[in-house]
Amino acid sequence: MKRTAAVVAAAVILILTGCAGGAGADAAPKAEAIVKAFTDAGLPAEQPRDNTSKGWCEDDQYGCKQFYTTENVTVITAPSKDGIKRATSRSSAGGFYVSKDGRVMLSFLAQGTPDDQQAKYEKALETYLAK
């Protein structure tokens, strides 16, 4: 009985601290880690700043966890489906990329990032998320 209680207690601790397997794949990655993955891949990510507190993650904007901006790309983690729809409908010219698993959205609009450079960020993001 004591062993069962210890196993249950350990499982609860793992779940509460986010260390249990499986759920982590669905959790939003940290925007700072994504920006680091970009620089590790040789991509510029100049003047990184966390703009989450400026209201960009409110439900009427992107409904996200983090809104992290650099001079080259904006990283939006855990955007809501409505947030993705609102963002991508604002521009017929594109300028947004949503990761294959839907956990991250990149925006290149404000920065005017060239298309060929955008593709490099997209590839670096997917490589990072696949780890």
Secondary structure as GFF3:
##gff-version 3
##sequence-region A 1 131
A	DSSP	alpha_helix	2	17	.	.	.	ID=ss1
A	DSSP	alpha_helix	23	26	.	.	.	ID=ss2
A	DSSP	alpha_helix	31	40	.	.	.	ID=ss3
A	DSSP	beta_strand	49	50	.	.	.	ID=ss4
A	DSSP	three_ten_helix	52	54	.	.	.	ID=ss5
A	DSSP	beta_strand	66	69	.	.	.	ID=ss6
A	DSSP	beta_strand	74	77	.	.	.	ID=ss7
A	DSSP	alpha_helix	81	89	.	.	.	ID=ss8
A	DSSP	beta_strand	96	98	.	.	.	ID=ss9
A	DSSP	beta_strand	104	107	.	.	.	ID=ss10
A	DSSP	alpha_helix	115	130	.	.	.	ID=ss11
###
